[in-house]
Amino acid sequence: MSASELIYFVMTFVVVTLATRYIGPFIGRPRTPWRGAVTFGLIIAFIGWAIGA
């Protein structure tokens, strides 16, 4: 994994994790626990890295 791939991975992870954590109340759902948000963020960031690699 090169430096730019790592930067994109971390950026995707942070954005997806925070969005998953805080978007729930805006659409009428309960707030997602941190563990679930982090897990989902890692999965989405990995898929993005695998597609881009």
C-alpha positions as CSV (number, residue, x, y, z in Angstrom):
1,M,0.0,0.0,0.0
2,S,1.6,3.3,-1.1
3,A,1.3,6.5,0.8
4,S,-1.5,7.9,-1.4
5,E,-3.5,4.6,-1.0
6,L,-3.1,4.8,2.7
7,I,-4.3,8.5,2.8
8,Y,-7.4,7.5,0.7
9,F,-8.0,4.5,3.0
10,V,-7.8,6.6,6.2
11,M,-10.0,9.4,4.7
12,T,-12.6,7.0,3.6
13,F,-12.6,5.2,6.9
14,V,-13.0,8.4,8.9
15,V,-15.7,9.8,6.7
16,V,-17.8,6.6,6.6
17,T,-17.3,6.0,10.3
18,L,-18.5,9.5,11.3
19,A,-21.3,9.4,8.8
20,T,-22.5,6.0,10.1
21,R,-22.3,7.2,13.7
22,Y,-24.1,10.6,13.3
23,I,-26.4,10.3,10.3
24,G,-29.0,8.0,12.0
25,P,-30.9,10.7,14.0
26,F,-31.4,12.7,10.8
27,I,-33.3,9.9,9.2
28,G,-35.2,8.9,12.2
29,R,-33.1,6.0,13.4
30,P,-31.2,5.6,16.7
31,R,-27.5,6.5,16.8
32,T,-25.2,3.7,15.7
33,P,-22.7,2.5,18.4
34,W,-19.1,3.3,17.9
35,R,-18.1,-0.4,17.5
36,G,-20.6,-0.9,14.6
37,A,-19.7,2.4,13.0
38,V,-16.0,1.5,13.1
39,T,-16.6,-2.0,11.7
40,F,-18.7,-0.6,8.9
41,G,-16.1,2.1,8.1
42,L,-13.3,-0.5,7.9
43,I,-15.4,-2.7,5.6
44,I,-16.2,0.1,3.2
45,A,-12.7,1.5,3.2
46,F,-11.3,-2.0,2.5
47,I,-13.8,-2.5,-0.4
48,G,-12.7,0.9,-1.8
49,W,-9.1,0.0,-1.5
50,A,-9.6,-3.4,-3.1
51,I,-11.5,-1.8,-6.1
52,G,-8.8,0.9,-6.5
53,A,-5.8,-1.4,-6.2
